[in-house]
Amino acid sequence: MGIDFFDFKREIAAEGAEILAALEKALRSGRYILGEEGARFEERFAGVCGCRHALGVASGTDALFLVLKAWGVGQGDEVITVANTFAATALAIAYTGATPVFVDIAPDSHLIDPRCIEAAITRKTKAIIPVHLYGQCADMDAIMAIADRHGVAVLEDACQAHGALYRGRQAGGLGHAAAFSFYPTKNLGAYGDAGAITTNDADLDGRLRLLRNYGQTDRYHHVIKGYNSRLDELQAALLNAKLKRFMDWTARRQEVARRYDEHLAGINLIPLRLEEGSTHVYHQYVITVPERDALQEHLKSRGIATLIHYPVPLHRQAAFGDARVVGDLRQTELRAAQILSLPVHPWLKDQEVDQIIGAVLDFVRR
């Protein structure tokens, strides 16, 4: 039997009854947009993130875009981020008319290097988007200190970091605002596209609620030019049902990761380092190895599915040829050639984890 990278069938087998009940309740309510389920999820998710405000939107991409728009980011502005991320991070910047500015990652992590941020700031810089990649928070204290010195806003791309802690504080409440994705493969995933924004800024929350709903104060009264980006009630109901088990699933991911750590730490070129009081929620479990492509083929031959997050950095993509690149992004390019994501979902069995570990070690010892 092969080992899939994701396994939604196991999730449905375990949680299907409760999920279907939640969906049926939402269907029978007769209210499918901006109803009780969405409001309830926003309140509960704000609590998860230690924030005063959360609002549901249509996707993680929209979450990033709408915050930038609410801050007035547009043509002629620059937003600093990394190139080792999913394209949505930079696309959200581009949608505003601003220019993405790519800086390098720290050599001992896959996360943005604060020292590179300082060197990239110009009079055009309006925002910084640190990406909490794979489930671990970027060095937010250092980033916020830089932002404060230069009067720049910070938007956490927390789309892979639901429930992660940074020095005892929750992802989503570390910057001026944060964007989350609930794409089906996320640690807290919907069964379609969905997203959320968190913030402690009441004025920003108010602007965002206008922007996500056509700029309406009430029906047919539009005070600004807004968008159609709302978390629908069915997805909200599903997320409310899943939120009950979310921390259990996170703990299982961490348990699988500890098992990997115990046996694979010696071959990983970037061993995990966490600040005191910080946690990793393992949206992905990524190893960094010299012969990545050969290892991936070896695991495939054993029936073990793997993925690469992400094989081509954004500054090498044609779509972002107009971006500004600061430095040579040496670490970004080096890691892109070495990274491999192993299965880490909550439904993995211990014997499957051991099978993956054994296959990796067989390759290393060959």
C-alpha positions in Angstrom: 0.0 0.0 0.0 1.3 3.5 -0.9 1.4 6.4 1.5 -0.4 9.5 0.2 0.8 13.0 0.9 -2.7 14.0 2.0 -5.5 11.7 2.9 -8.9 13.4 3.0 -10.7 10.0 2.9 -9.4 9.2 6.4 -10.5 12.6 7.7 -14.0 12.0 6.4 -14.0 8.5 7.8 -13.1 9.8 11.2 -15.0 13.1 11.3 -17.6 12.8 8.6 -20.7 12.5 10.8 -20.0 15.7 12.7 -19.0 17.6 9.5 -22.2 16.5 7.7 -24.3 17.5 10.6 -22.7 21.0 10.7 -23.3 21.4 7.0 -26.9 20.2 7.2 -27.6 22.7 10.0 -26.1 25.5 7.8 -28.2 24.4 4.8 -31.4 24.3 6.8 -30.8 27.8 8.2 -31.5 29.4 4.8 -28.7 32.0 5.3 -25.6 31.3 3.3 -23.7 34.6 3.3 -22.6 36.6 6.3 -24.8 34.7 8.8 -24.4 33.2 12.2 -21.9 30.5 11.3 -19.5 33.1 9.9 -19.8 35.4 12.9 -19.3 32.5 15.3 -16.2 31.4 13.5 -14.7 34.9 13.4 -15.2 35.2 17.2 -13.6 31.8 17.8 -10.8 32.2 15.4 -9.9 35.6 16.9 -9.5 33.7 20.2 -7.2 31.1 18.6 -5.0 33.9 17.3 -5.1 36.0 20.5 -6.6 38.9 18.6 -9.5 41.3 19.1 -10.8 40.9 15.6 -11.1 38.3 12.9 -13.1 38.4 9.7 -13.7 35.7 7.1 -12.9 36.2 3.5 -13.0 34.1 0.3 -9.3 33.0 0.4 -5.9 33.5 1.8 -4.9 35.4 -1.3 -7.8 37.8 -0.8 -6.8 38.1 2.9 -3.4 39.4 1.9 -4.7 41.6 -0.9 -7.5 43.2 1.1 -5.2 44.2 4.0 -2.8 45.9 1.6 -5.7 47.7 -0.1 -7.0 48.8 3.3 -3.6 50.3 4.1 -3.7 52.2 0.8 -0.8 50.2 -0.9 -0.8 50.8 -4.6 1.0 52.0 -7.7 4.5 53.2 -7.0 4.7 51.4 -3.6 6.9 48.5 -2.6 6.2 45.6 -0.3 9.1 43.4 1.0 8.7 39.7 1.2 10.5 36.4 0.3 10.7 34.4 -2.9 10.5 31.0 -1.2 6.8 31.1 -0.8 3.6 30.2 -2.7 2.9 32.7 -5.5 -0.1 34.1 -3.7 2.1 36.1 -1.4 3.6 38.1 -4.3 0.4 38.1 -6.4 -1.5 39.9 -3.7 1.1 42.6 -3.8 1.0 42.8 -7.6 -2.9 43.0 -7.5 -2.6 46.3 -5.7 -0.3 47.7 -8.4 2.7 47.7 -6.0 6.0 46.1 -6.6 7.1 42.9 -4.7 10.6 43.2 -3.3 12.3 39.9 -2.6 14.9 39.5 0.1 16.8 36.4 1.2 16.1 33.9 4.0 18.3 33.3 7.0 20.9 30.6 6.5 19.7 28.6 9.5 16.0 28.6 8.6 13.6 28.8 5.7 12.4 32.2 7.0 12.9 35.8 6.1 16.3 37.2 7.3 15.6 40.5 9.2 19.0 41.8 8.3 18.0 41.7 4.6 14.8 43.6 5.3 16.7 46.6 6.6 18.8 46.8 3.5 15.7 46.6 1.2 13.7 49.5 2.8 13.4 52.6 0.6 11.1 55.7 0.7 8.7 53.5 -1.5 8.4 50.8 1.1 4.8 50.6 2.5 4.7 47.1 4.1 6.6 44.0 5.0 5.1 40.5 4.6 7.0 37.9 6.6 5.9 34.4 5.7 5.5 31.9 8.6 6.7 29.1 6.3 5.8 25.5 6.9 4.2 26.3 10.3 7.0 28.2 12.1 6.9 32.0 12.8 9.4 34.3 11.4 11.5 36.4 13.8 8.7 38.9 14.5 10.4 40.8 17.3 13.3 41.8 15.0 10.9 42.5 12.1 8.6 44.7 14.2 11.6 46.7 15.5 12.7 47.4 12.0 9.2 48.3 10.9 8.7 50.6 13.8 12.0 52.4 13.0 10.9 53.0 9.5 7.1 53.6 10.0 6.2 50.5 7.9 3.2 48.2 8.3 3.7 44.4 8.9 1.3 41.8 7.5 1.9 38.3 8.7 1.5 35.7 5.9 0.2 33.1 8.4 -1.4 30.9 5.8 0.7 27.9 7.0 0.9 28.7 10.7 -2.6 28.2 12.3 -2.0 27.9 16.0 1.8 28.4 16.0 3.4 30.3 18.8 6.3 32.8 18.8 7.8 33.4 22.2 4.4 32.5 23.8 2.3 34.7 21.4 0.0 33.3 18.8 0.6 33.7 15.0 -1.9 36.2 13.7 -1.4 38.6 16.6 2.3 39.4 16.1 2.1 42.1 13.4 -0.3 44.8 12.5 -2.5 42.3 10.7 -2.3 38.7 9.5 -3.7 36.6 6.6 -4.8 33.0 6.9 -5.8 30.4 4.3 -8.2 27.6 4.9 -7.5 25.8 1.6 -8.3 22.1 2.1 -4.7 21.0 2.7 -4.1 23.6 5.5 -3.9 22.5 9.1 -7.3 24.0 9.5 -8.8 23.4 6.1 -12.2 24.1 4.5 -13.6 22.0 1.7 -13.0 24.8 -0.8 -11.4 28.2 -0.8 -11.7 30.2 2.3 -9.6 32.6 4.4 -9.5 35.1 7.3 -7.8 38.2 8.5 -6.9 38.9 12.1 -5.9 42.2 13.7 -6.0 44.2 16.9 -6.8 47.4 15.0 -10.5 48.2 15.2 -10.3 50.9 12.4 -8.6 48.4 10.1 -11.2 45.8 10.9 -13.9 48.2 10.0 -12.4 49.1 6.7 -11.8 45.5 5.8 -15.5 44.6 6.5 -16.4 47.3 4.0 -13.9 46.1 1.4 -14.9 42.4 1.6 -18.6 43.2 0.9 -18.8 45.7 -2.0 -18.0 48.7 0.2 -21.5 48.5 1.7 -22.6 50.0 5.0 -25.9 48.3 4.4 -27.6 46.9 1.3 -27.3 49.1 -1.7 -25.4 51.9 0.1 -21.8 51.9 -1.0 -19.3 54.3 0.7 -16.2 52.9 -1.0 -15.4 50.7 -4.0 -15.2 47.3 -2.4 -14.9 43.7 -3.5 -16.8 40.4 -3.2 -14.7 38.4 -0.8 -16.8 36.7 1.9 -16.5 33.5 3.8 -19.7 31.6 3.0 -21.8 30.0 5.6 -21.2 26.4 4.5 -17.4 26.8 4.8 -17.8 28.6 8.1 -19.9 25.8 9.5 -17.3 23.2 8.4 -14.5 25.3 10.0 -16.5 25.6 13.2 -16.9 21.8 13.3 -13.2 21.2 12.6 -12.1 23.8 15.1 -13.2 21.5 17.9 -10.5 19.0 16.9 -7.9 21.4 15.6 -5.6 21.4 18.6 -5.7 17.5 18.7 -4.7 17.4 15.0 -1.9 19.9 15.6 -0.6 17.8 18.5 -0.6 14.7 16.2 1.4 16.6 13.5 3.9 17.6 16.2 4.1 13.9 17.4 4.8 12.8 13.8 7.4 15.5 13.5 9.1 14.4 16.7 9.4 10.9 15.3 11.0 12.2 12.2 13.3 14.5 14.2 14.5 11.6 16.3 15.6 9.5 13.3 16.3 12.1 10.6 18.0 15.0 12.4 21.4 13.7 11.5 20.7 14.0 7.7 18.9 17.3 7.7 21.1 20.2 6.7 18.9 22.7 8.6 17.9 21.2 12.0 14.9 22.9 13.5 15.7 25.7 16.0 12.8 27.2 18.0 13.0 30.2 20.3 11.9 29.5 23.9 8.1 29.6 24.1 7.8 29.0 20.3 6.1 26.1 18.6 6.0 24.7 15.1 2.7 23.4 13.8 4.2 21.4 10.8 1.9 22.4 8.0 4.8 20.8 6.2 7.7 18.6 7.5 10.6 19.6 5.3 14.0 18.1 5.2 17.0 19.7 3.5 19.3 17.2 1.8 22.0 17.4 -0.9 20.5 14.7 -3.3 16.9 15.8 -3.1 15.7 14.7 -6.5 17.3 11.2 -6.2 15.7 10.8 -2.7 12.3 11.8 -4.0 12.5 9.2 -6.8 13.7 6.6 -4.3 10.7 7.3 -2.0 8.3 7.3 -5.0 9.6 3.8 -5.9 8.6 2.7 -2.4 5.1 4.1 -2.8 5.7 7.2 -0.7 4.4 10.5 -2.0 6.4 13.7 -1.4 6.2 17.3 -2.6 8.6 20.2 -2.9 7.5 23.5 -1.3 8.7 25.3 -3.5 10.9 24.1 -6.4 11.2 27.5 -8.3 11.6 30.6 -6.2 9.4 33.5 -7.3 12.2 35.7 -8.5 12.9 33.1 -11.1 9.3 33.0 -12.3 8.3 34.9 -15.5 5.2 36.3 -13.7 7.5 38.3 -11.4 10.0 39.6 -13.8 9.1 43.2 -12.8 9.8 42.5 -9.1 12.8 44.1 -7.3 15.4 41.7 -6.0 17.7 42.8 -3.2 20.9 40.8 -3.0 21.7 37.5 -4.7 19.1 35.4 -2.7 21.8 32.8 -2.4 20.2 31.0 0.5 16.8 31.0 -1.2 18.2 29.4 -4.3 20.3 26.9 -2.4 17.4 25.6 -0.3 15.1 25.4 -3.3 17.4 22.7 -4.7 17.6 20.8 -1.5 14.1 20.8 0.2 11.7 17.9 0.3 8.4 17.7 2.2 7.5 14.4 3.8 3.9 13.4 4.7 2.9 14.8 8.0 -0.9 14.9 8.1 -2.8 13.9 11.3 -4.1 10.6 9.9 -0.7 9.0 9.4 -0.3 5.8 11.4 2.9 5.2 13.4 3.9 2.3 11.2 3.6 4.5 8.1 5.8 7.1 9.7 8.3 4.4 10.5 8.1 3.1 6.9 8.9 6.6 5.6 11.8 7.0 8.0 13.2 3.6 7.0 13.0 4.4 3.3 14.8 7.7 3.8 17.5 6.0 5.9 17.9 3.2 3.3 18.6 5.9 0.7 21.2 7.7 2.9 23.0 4.4 3.8 23.0 3.0 0.3 
